Amino acid sequence: MRTAMIESAVRMELYRNRPCALRALSERFSQFSWNEVFAVIDRLSRKGTLVLHRRAEFDYEVSTRPIPAPSLARLNMGREGVFR
């Protein structure tokens, strides 16, 4: 339950203010521990939902992964693989 709350808060914050420094993001959620916030970010980055960029030796930037638009060909293909 708590993990879901943190995940939701992180996602909303990143959609509003992307990208964001990892340290700044964890400081915005003072009601959660740094470890809890980092664990959620780590899990989401491994899942491919978030992206971590290393800006400096101990500085990371967190952003959302762009959602790819579905290809037109895939939308127009029927079950048989024929364009309609």
N, C-alpha and C positions, 0 to 999 in steps of 0.2 A: 504494500500500500504506500509506504513512504517513498519507495523507489519510483513508483508511478507518479507521485506528486512532484518529485525532483525532475523526472524526465519531462513532464508536461511544462514545468516552469522553465527549464533550460530551453526547450524547443520554442516556446513563446518568446522568450527573451532574444533568442538568435534570429527568429523571423522578424522581430521588430528592429533589432540593432545588430545586424550581421556585418561583417565578422566582429568578433570580440576577443579580447585577450583572456586567456584562461584564468589568470589571477583576478581580473576585474569581474569576470563572470562568477567565480566562486565567492567573491566579496559581496556581490549583490544578493546572495542567498544566505544571509547570516543565520537564518533559522536552521540551516543544515550544516553539517560539518564539511570541511574541505574534502575529506576522504569520501563522503557520500556523493558529493557533486562530481568529483573526479571519477569515481567508479561508474557513474551513469554516463559521463562523457566518454570514458574509455570503452564501455560496452557499445554505445551508439556509434562510435568511430569504427570499431571492429565490425559492426554490422553494416557499415557503409552509409549510415544516415547522416553522420557528422564527419567533418574533415578537420584534422589537426595539422597546422602548419608550424614548423619550428622557425621562429623569427630571430632568436638569439639563443645562447647556450642554455639559459633557464627560462625562456619566454616562448610561450606557444599561443597561437591564435586559433580560435574555434569558429567554424562556419558550418552552415548547412550545405549539404550536397545538392546541387541543382537537380530538379526533377526533369528527366528527359521527356520531351514531347513524344507521344507515340508516333511512329512513322505512318505516313499516309498510306503506304503500301499495305501495312499490316491491317489498318482499319478497313481497307477496301477489298481485302482478300476473303473469299469464302472458305468453307471447310476443305474444298478440293484444291485450294491453292490457286484458284482462278480469280482474276479481277472481275468485279461486278460493276 
